[in-house]
Amino acid sequence: MSLATPPLPDDALASGPRLGVHTLSNRLFVAPMAGVTDRPFRQLCRRLGAGYAVSEMVTSRKDLWNSLKTSRRANHDGEPGPIAVQIAGTDAPMMAEAAAYNVARGAQIIDINMGCPAKKVCNKWAGSALMQNEVLALEIIEAVVGACAPHGVPVTLKMRTGWCDAEKNALRLARAAESAGIAMVTVHGRTREQGYSGLAEYHTVAAVKAALRIPVVANGDIDSPEKAAQVLKFTGADALMIGRAAQGRPWIFKEIAHYLATGETLPAPKVLDARAWLVEHLHDHYALYGELTGMRSARKHIGWAVRTLPGGENFRREMNELQSCEAQIQALNQWFEALAEQHERLPHLNTAANSVCVAANDEDPTRLLA
């Protein structure tokens, strides 16, 4: 299949899946990423075209609910709904209690994390490690659904294709989750063993979509408008979830939406527009985290934004030596102004990292349904 994939119908992004009483505004979602998808980042992505965003995961451990870290992760002040909170843990009653607690604090959708591959999560048998224990995974799903049902709050599930290549059980677990009342399933096309290495595969996503009646979301390596169109067409998914490709490039949602609707590629953003978005994001970021923590944690966002621009690596190294929010903003303004004198639009040194085609002769994904 060539990169010139025909666009989807004009109404491809008219609205997203329906979850309970909520109809999502489009089919482009921001993936929950620990240390990344805080409220300022989610709001920025929503303003630039994302139709839905899930919070970074919060723990089911009650003793940590009042910690500063958890309170920041659970901050949804001024965020457009529906408010979706992802919870992680290994104990069904604790997960149910965590779901109820977050619903009481304003969560309108609860997402269960069975997709995180991080060792510090999996070593405690949470995240994608739960896919090794389907009995426990289903107990957690049933407990969380049971806790949310009286409040009319839908529960969604994010998972991987399996623990390792020899144990891909996403289809079996997704079927059980649907029977237990899960409202939507997101499948990242990698095993836990892969982490983020190698390439995502979409046969498993397509098989899950073919087997379920509830919405299914495709996730993994969706890093360009062309790739987004390919993945939607190949999997038949109801929506796409985008994570790492949005780091430093939050306008990717606008780019994908335009391509899906028209088949045309948007030009790169104007340099001064990108600067305005980044500065606006940083002010919001500083307000949430405070001066010292905000200045330090902002470095990664700035680094992502400039890494593929001419002189971006040198600027990133210099910026990492700055010791105040004011100095960061001043340096950013000056650097982008100098770039704008040479380029009207962002002059990226390379294209999206990994726009790999789905081969036209790939096997029928429904073979996995047996």
NORJOKA-V567477 format. One record per residue. N is the residue number from 1. PHI is phi in whole degrees, 0 to 359 (none if undefined). Layout:
N	PHI
N	PHI
This chain:
1	none
2	282
3	292
4	277
5	294
6	301
7	294
8	287
9	303
10	301
11	267
12	302
13	243
14	300
15	202
16	264
17	298
18	261
19	237
20	62
21	272
22	259
23	253
24	291
25	290
26	204
27	254
28	244
29	247
30	270
31	287
32	290
33	226
34	300
35	78
36	233
37	273
38	283
39	302
40	302
41	290
42	299
43	295
44	298
45	297
46	296
47	295
48	256
49	118
50	287
51	265
52	195
53	215
54	253
55	297
56	298
57	296
58	245
59	285
60	271
61	285
62	298
63	292
64	253
65	298
66	264
67	290
68	299
69	299
70	292
71	296
72	291
73	296
74	266
75	279
76	233
77	303
78	74
79	278
80	292
81	280
82	284
83	278
84	245
85	242
86	264
87	242
88	224
89	171
90	234
91	248
92	300
93	300
94	295
95	294
96	296
97	294
98	296
99	298
100	298
101	298
102	289
103	297
104	297
105	268
106	117
107	295
108	256
109	218
110	247
111	247
112	264
113	273
114	232
115	235
116	292
117	264
118	300
119	299
120	292
121	271
122	292
123	295
124	261
125	65
126	256
127	59
128	290
129	299
130	297
131	292
132	281
133	234
134	294
135	297
136	295
137	302
138	290
139	300
140	295
141	302
142	297
143	293
144	290
145	300
146	296
147	288
148	270
149	304
150	298
151	261
152	70
153	261
154	289
155	243
156	243
157	224
158	245
159	220
160	255
161	287
162	162
163	285
164	212
165	298
166	277
167	228
168	271
169	243
170	300
171	297
172	296
173	290
174	295
175	299
176	296
177	296
178	298
179	296
180	276
181	110
182	296
183	268
184	198
185	238
186	250
187	241
188	276
189	283
190	223
191	277
192	297
193	301
194	289
195	62
196	243
197	272
198	65
199	244
200	290
201	245
202	244
203	299
204	295
205	300
206	297
207	294
208	296
209	299
210	294
211	268
212	257
213	265
214	281
215	298
216	235
217	246
218	267
219	219
220	118
221	63
222	271
223	235
224	201
225	302
226	296
227	295
228	301
229	296
230	298
231	294
232	300
233	292
234	288
235	271
236	71
237	300
238	278
239	198
240	240
241	244
242	240
243	242
244	301
245	293
246	272
247	288
248	81
249	218
250	294
251	283
252	300
253	293
254	296
255	297
256	293
257	302
258	295
259	294
260	296
261	277
262	237
263	79
264	253
265	266
266	290
267	293
268	301
269	300
270	294
271	304
272	288
273	292
274	299
275	298
276	298
277	296
278	293
279	295
280	299
281	299
282	295
283	299
284	296
285	296
286	299
287	297
288	283
289	260
290	88
291	300
292	290
293	296
294	297
295	296
296	290
297	286
298	288
299	302
300	293
301	295
302	295
303	300
304	297
305	291
306	252
307	299
308	257
309	261
310	303
311	78
312	295
313	293
314	296
315	296
316	300
317	296
318	293
319	296
320	294
321	270
322	288
323	239
324	209
325	296
326	299
327	293
328	299
329	297
330	298
331	296
332	298
333	302
334	294
335	294
336	290
337	296
338	295
339	296
340	294
341	292
342	259
343	219
344	286
345	244
346	302
347	264
348	298
349	282
350	214
351	275
352	309
353	304
354	208
355	272
356	268
357	288
358	274
359	298
360	293
361	260
362	302
363	296
364	298
365	296
366	291
367	297
368	282
369	283
370	294
